[in-house]
Amino acid sequence: MSIYGRRLRRDIFGAATAVAMLMPIGAVAETLSDALIDAYRNSNLLEQNRALLRVADDDVAVAFSSLLPTLDFITDFGATHPNDRQFNFAGQDVTPDNLNATFALQAKIDLYAGGRNKLGVEAEKETVLATREALRSLEQSVLLQAVTAYFGVLRAQAFVNLRENNVRVLQQEKQATGDRFEVGEVTRTDVALADSRSAAAVSALEAARGDYAISRENFRTAVGRYPGDLQTPANLPVTAASVGEATNVAVRTHPDIRQAQREVTVAELGMKIAKGAYLPTISATVTSLTGTDDRYDDEEHRLGITLNQPIYRGGRLAALERQAISQRNASRSNLLQTTLGIEEQVASAWANLEVSRAQIRATDLQIDAAQIAFDGTREEATLGARTTLDVLDAEQELLDARASRIDAIATQYVAAYSLLSAMGLLTVDHLNLGIQTYDPAGYYNAVKHAPARFSPRGQQLDKVLRKIGRQ
């Protein structure tokens, strides 16, 4: 083997060390799990939607409050005019003040509302469950974005490494071609070809470095920080044995489908509420009155029962009922369409996974063959049996094969996690990341029975919300 051949083989087999040179001194090695944990903890989208879930939780409290009595303090100030003058036997003016006031405490409760109040509570509970599924779906999106960004950085790092190695090889080829030109073994055309390929390699290297910088910014957006020394996972995540099994799991567990199912239930309850609007409402009122005039020498207590039966509302109730029916139909169609979309996602992810596996096997064979062809062409060129262009073409084929393998490996990992997401299993709990997760039931259990603001539980909730707002 010639000096040039030995030098070339040394550079190719030493390419794996170049990635470490891309990282700053003291860079901390990290795994995919580390990135997923930080993505979960640092996601502003998750924080936003947790707050929206708490809004839905309090909607249950608002609906539940309609089942409870209300207590109001009512005061009324007034005056009479004209005020008749009054005199006593001594002729003194004893006309009373024409100002008067009334104070009342009034308690009211709905005894019967056609079941609308209870149905409203049930509808809000279903909305909470649907919102929880939306939060779980968003968690999957956040984690999948982190996976994509993670392998985007690894891919970009590998391409920079590959391009740097290519630049070194072509610079050596350029030098060797110049030396051979000096002794008359090649023409100036060969020198120009070597110069052109070397310049193109430098340009490709700068582009790869630009892509690497972009991938780092994408990583920062997805994870909340810049990447360290990323490690390629040893194994792919466990998904399913077949596309049919993956589809069955997705239909049962995917949060988008479960959210759509909850929304159908909410729409059906909305229909019942709309029909209940035709029924009467019966309410009881207890009032305690005191006043500053002669009407209320002592406290006066009143008890009243009110029945309100709608007779004509200008067609409003019928329009609301038709809207509820149409909303139910729309929700059912959305459920069917969502299910079809999830099944498509599963099939696409499975196909991408299978294709990437086949590409990796093919590129391994391609790299082996291209390496042999390149080594042979390079040796033959030193003997004058091959031209410089032949060597450069063989080197480019090897480079293309290595680049294809880098793409295939990154695609395989992203496809595997995309399949996990399409199955509804790309969550912190399923991945067993070992961190504390947000408990969606904690806040709900604290507010579902509508605690008053100044009650002990209400004051505790105020402290919790203030703490969350400062974070």
Secondary structure, 3 states (H helix, E strand, C coil): CCHHHHHHHHHHHCHHHHHHHHCCCCCCEECHHHHHHHHHHHCHHHHHHHHHHHHHHHHHHHHHHCCCCEEEEEEEEEECCCCCCCECCCCCECCCCCEEEEEEEEEEEEEECCCHHHHHHHHHHHHHHHHHHHHHHHHHHHHHHHHHHHHHHHHHHHHHHHHHHHHHHHHHHHHHHHHHHHCCCCCHHHHHHHHHHHHHHHHHHHHHHHHHHHHHHHHHHHHCCCCCEECCCCCCCCCCCCHHHHHHHHHHHCHHHHHHHHHHHHHHHHHHHHHHCCCCEEEEEEEEEEECCCCCCCCEEEEEEEEECCCCCCCHHHHHHHHHHHHHHHHHHHHHHHHHHHHHHHHHHHHHHHHHHHHHHHHHHHHHHHHHHHHHHHHHHHCCCCCHHHHHHHHHHHHHHHHHHHHHHHHHHHHHHHHHHHCCCCCHHHHCCCCCCCCHHHHHHHHCCCCCCCCHHHHHHHHHHHHHHHC
